[in-house]
Amino acid sequence: MQIDISPQPVVALIAGIAILVAPKLLNFIVAIYLIVFGVLGLIRM
């Protein structure tokens, strides 16, 4: 069983978590989008 992880979802997760450190309304919305996109990207593989 081989797991291939594309870099885009990983970067999206890291960026989303980093943005959540200093949340503002727009940053919060963007962070949620990036985290959801990252998780979905990792699940779909």
N, CA, C and O atoms as CSV, one atom per row, in Angstrom:
chain,resi,resn,atom,element,x,y,z
A,1,MET,N,N,0.842,-1.188,0.000
A,1,MET,CA,C,0.000,0.000,0.000
A,1,MET,C,C,0.880,1.242,0.000
A,1,MET,O,O,1.679,1.457,0.911
A,2,GLN,N,N,0.720,2.041,-1.027
A,2,GLN,CA,C,1.532,3.246,-1.160
A,2,GLN,C,C,0.652,4.479,-1.001
A,2,GLN,O,O,-0.427,4.560,-1.588
A,3,ILE,N,N,1.111,5.424,-0.217
A,3,ILE,CA,C,0.362,6.667,0.014
A,3,ILE,C,C,1.076,7.800,-0.705
A,3,ILE,O,O,2.233,8.108,-0.417
A,4,ASP,N,N,0.366,8.416,-1.647
A,4,ASP,CA,C,0.909,9.570,-2.356
A,4,ASP,C,C,0.208,10.815,-1.844
A,4,ASP,O,O,-1.012,10.932,-1.952
A,5,ILE,N,N,0.966,11.738,-1.290
A,5,ILE,CA,C,0.400,12.977,-0.761
A,5,ILE,C,C,0.836,14.120,-1.669
A,5,ILE,O,O,2.027,14.388,-1.830
A,6,SER,N,N,-0.150,14.786,-2.255
A,6,SER,CA,C,0.185,15.932,-3.090
A,6,SER,C,C,0.467,17.139,-2.196
A,6,SER,O,O,-0.121,17.256,-1.121
A,7,PRO,N,N,1.343,18.024,-2.617
A,7,PRO,CA,C,1.755,19.140,-1.761
A,7,PRO,C,C,0.679,20.204,-1.542
A,7,PRO,O,O,0.701,20.888,-0.519
A,8,GLN,N,N,-0.256,20.358,-2.474
A,8,GLN,CA,C,-1.249,21.431,-2.354
A,8,GLN,C,C,-2.118,21.299,-1.101
A,8,GLN,O,O,-2.284,22.293,-0.395
A,9,PRO,N,N,-2.685,20.124,-0.784
A,9,PRO,CA,C,-3.477,20.015,0.441
A,9,PRO,C,C,-2.651,20.231,1.710
A,9,PRO,O,O,-3.143,20.793,2.688
A,10,VAL,N,N,-1.418,19.791,1.688
A,10,VAL,CA,C,-0.562,19.972,2.865
A,10,VAL,C,C,-0.283,21.460,3.090
A,10,VAL,O,O,-0.345,21.947,4.219
A,11,VAL,N,N,0.022,22.168,2.017
A,11,VAL,CA,C,0.265,23.609,2.117
A,11,VAL,C,C,-1.000,24.326,2.572
A,11,VAL,O,O,-0.931,25.262,3.369
A,12,ALA,N,N,-2.158,23.893,2.070
A,12,ALA,CA,C,-3.422,24.506,2.467
A,12,ALA,C,C,-3.676,24.313,3.960
A,12,ALA,O,O,-4.118,25.240,4.637
A,13,LEU,N,N,-3.400,23.114,4.476
A,13,LEU,CA,C,-3.570,22.870,5.910
A,13,LEU,C,C,-2.630,23.730,6.745
A,13,LEU,O,O,-3.046,24.321,7.741
A,14,ILE,N,N,-1.383,23.799,6.348
A,14,ILE,CA,C,-0.406,24.595,7.092
A,14,ILE,C,C,-0.789,26.071,7.067
A,14,ILE,O,O,-0.722,26.746,8.094
A,15,ALA,N,N,-1.191,26.574,5.903
A,15,ALA,CA,C,-1.590,27.978,5.789
A,15,ALA,C,C,-2.842,28.250,6.613
A,15,ALA,O,O,-2.936,29.281,7.278
A,16,GLY,N,N,-3.796,27.338,6.572
A,16,GLY,CA,C,-5.020,27.514,7.346
A,16,GLY,C,C,-4.766,27.555,8.838
A,16,GLY,O,O,-5.335,28.390,9.541
A,17,ILE,N,N,-3.934,26.679,9.321
A,17,ILE,CA,C,-3.609,26.665,10.751
A,17,ILE,C,C,-2.835,27.923,11.136
A,17,ILE,O,O,-3.064,28.490,12.205
A,18,ALA,N,N,-1.919,28.364,10.269
A,18,ALA,CA,C,-1.151,29.577,10.550
A,18,ALA,C,C,-2.049,30.810,10.604
A,18,ALA,O,O,-1.852,31.689,11.442
A,19,ILE,N,N,-3.031,30.874,9.711
A,19,ILE,CA,C,-3.946,32.021,9.706
A,19,ILE,C,C,-4.810,32.022,10.965
A,19,ILE,O,O,-5.133,33.088,11.489
A,20,LEU,N,N,-5.189,30.840,11.456
A,20,LEU,CA,C,-6.010,30.763,12.670
A,20,LEU,C,C,-5.290,31.288,13.909
A,20,LEU,O,O,-5.936,31.619,14.903
A,21,VAL,N,N,-3.974,31.369,13.862
A,21,VAL,CA,C,-3.220,31.892,14.999
A,21,VAL,C,C,-3.583,33.353,15.260
A,21,VAL,O,O,-3.652,33.773,16.415
A,22,ALA,N,N,-3.817,34.133,14.200
A,22,ALA,CA,C,-4.193,35.542,14.337
A,22,ALA,C,C,-5.488,35.797,13.557
A,22,ALA,O,O,-5.458,36.400,12.485
A,23,PRO,N,N,-6.626,35.337,14.097
A,23,PRO,CA,C,-7.858,35.402,13.301
A,23,PRO,C,C,-8.490,36.786,13.242
A,23,PRO,O,O,-8.564,37.498,14.244
A,24,LYS,N,N,-8.932,37.143,12.079
A,24,LYS,CA,C,-9.833,38.264,11.845
A,24,LYS,C,C,-10.950,37.658,11.014
A,24,LYS,O,O,-10.847,36.493,10.631
A,25,LEU,N,N,-11.993,38.380,10.724
A,25,LEU,CA,C,-13.132,37.767,10.041
A,25,LEU,C,C,-12.736,37.167,8.694
A,25,LEU,O,O,-13.037,36.004,8.429
A,26,LEU,N,N,-12.074,37.933,7.852
A,26,LEU,CA,C,-11.686,37.413,6.541
A,26,LEU,C,C,-10.669,36.288,6.685
A,26,LEU,O,O,-10.758,35.263,6.009
A,27,ASN,N,N,-9.718,36.493,7.560
A,27,ASN,CA,C,-8.716,35.449,7.777
A,27,ASN,C,C,-9.365,34.164,8.282
A,27,ASN,O,O,-8.952,33.070,7.897
A,28,PHE,N,N,-10.361,34.285,9.127
A,28,PHE,CA,C,-11.050,33.122,9.672
A,28,PHE,C,C,-11.750,32.351,8.556
A,28,PHE,O,O,-11.672,31.124,8.499
A,29,ILE,N,N,-12.431,33.071,7.675
A,29,ILE,CA,C,-13.128,32.424,6.562
A,29,ILE,C,C,-12.135,31.740,5.628
A,29,ILE,O,O,-12.360,30.609,5.196
A,30,VAL,N,N,-11.055,32.418,5.322
A,30,VAL,CA,C,-10.033,31.833,4.437
A,30,VAL,C,C,-9.397,30.611,5.097
A,30,VAL,O,O,-9.120,29.617,4.425
A,31,ALA,N,N,-9.167,30.679,6.403
A,31,ALA,CA,C,-8.563,29.554,7.114
A,31,ALA,C,C,-9.475,28.331,7.069
A,31,ALA,O,O,-9.004,27.218,6.836
A,32,ILE,N,N,-10.758,28.524,7.286
A,32,ILE,CA,C,-11.692,27.398,7.224
A,32,ILE,C,C,-11.691,26.788,5.823
A,32,ILE,O,O,-11.666,25.566,5.675
A,33,TYR,N,N,-11.718,27.634,4.807
A,33,TYR,CA,C,-11.696,27.141,3.428
A,33,TYR,C,C,-10.431,26.326,3.169
A,33,TYR,O,O,-10.496,25.237,2.599
A,34,LEU,N,N,-9.290,26.849,3.585
A,34,LEU,CA,C,-8.033,26.145,3.332
A,34,LEU,C,C,-7.966,24.813,4.073
A,34,LEU,O,O,-7.478,23.823,3.527
A,35,ILE,N,N,-8.449,24.785,5.303
A,35,ILE,CA,C,-8.418,23.544,6.075
A,35,ILE,C,C,-9.342,22.504,5.458
A,35,ILE,O,O,-8.964,21.340,5.320
A,36,VAL,N,N,-10.553,22.917,5.084
A,36,VAL,CA,C,-11.492,21.976,4.473
A,36,VAL,C,C,-10.936,21.448,3.152
A,36,VAL,O,O,-10.992,20.247,2.887
A,37,PHE,N,N,-10.397,22.354,2.319
A,37,PHE,CA,C,-9.826,21.945,1.043
A,37,PHE,C,C,-8.654,20.993,1.256
A,37,PHE,O,O,-8.501,20.016,0.523
A,38,GLY,N,N,-7.837,21.277,2.249
A,38,GLY,CA,C,-6.690,20.424,2.534
A,38,GLY,C,C,-7.092,19.037,2.996
A,38,GLY,O,O,-6.526,18.042,2.545
A,39,VAL,N,N,-8.063,18.965,3.889
A,39,VAL,CA,C,-8.525,17.670,4.388
A,39,VAL,C,C,-9.165,16.863,3.252
A,39,VAL,O,O,-8.895,15.671,3.107
A,40,LEU,N,N,-10.003,17.510,2.456
A,40,LEU,CA,C,-10.628,16.802,1.335
A,40,LEU,C,C,-9.591,16.314,0.333
A,40,LEU,O,O,-9.709,15.215,-0.209
A,41,GLY,N,N,-8.589,17.128,0.093
A,41,GLY,CA,C,-7.526,16.730,-0.832
A,41,GLY,C,C,-6.740,15.532,-0.323
A,41,GLY,O,O,-6.344,14.669,-1.106
A,42,LEU,N,N,-6.511,15.474,0.986
A,42,LEU,CA,C,-5.775,14.350,1.550
A,42,LEU,C,C,-6.631,13.082,1.559
A,42,LEU,O,O,-6.109,11.984,1.369
A,43,ILE,N,N,-7.928,13.223,1.776
A,43,ILE,CA,C,-8.810,12.063,1.813
A,43,ILE,C,C,-8.955,11.432,0.432
A,43,ILE,O,O,-8.939,10.209,0.296
A,44,ARG,N,N,-9.098,12.280,-0.597
A,44,ARG,CA,C,-9.313,11.789,-1.961
A,44,ARG,C,C,-8.092,11.098,-2.536
A,44,ARG,O,O,-8.229,10.155,-3.315
A,45,MET,N,N,-6.897,11.548,-2.168
A,45,MET,CA,C,-5.629,11.024,-2.673
A,45,MET,C,C,-5.751,10.708,-4.133
A,45,MET,O,O,-4.787,10.254,-4.749
